[in-house]
Amino acid sequence: MLKNNLAATAETYSLIGIALLGRGNLKGSEKMLSRALAIDKKLGHLLGMAADYANLGLVHRDAHRLKAAREFERRALDLNEL
């Protein structure tokens, strides 16, 4: 049951992060998406990790941190190839 709760928590953090990104709250979005990523890593949830990395890439892109954006996008693509 705990694993399911953690997965749901990660998904919730991710959705909040995406909503904050849409509102232009980059700092809040990064915080929520990083929390989601930490949980997905703990659970070994590769699909969730890939989505989190891709979304963090969007945050960095919107913040004009293009080098970091490319790195997060690369991590997402690497996980999608597994």
Buried (B, 14 or more C-beta within 10 A) or exposed (E): EEEEEBBEEBBBBBEBBBEBBEEEBBEBBBBBBBBBBBBBBEBEBEEBBBBBBBBBBBBBBEBEBEEBBEBBBEBBEEBBEE
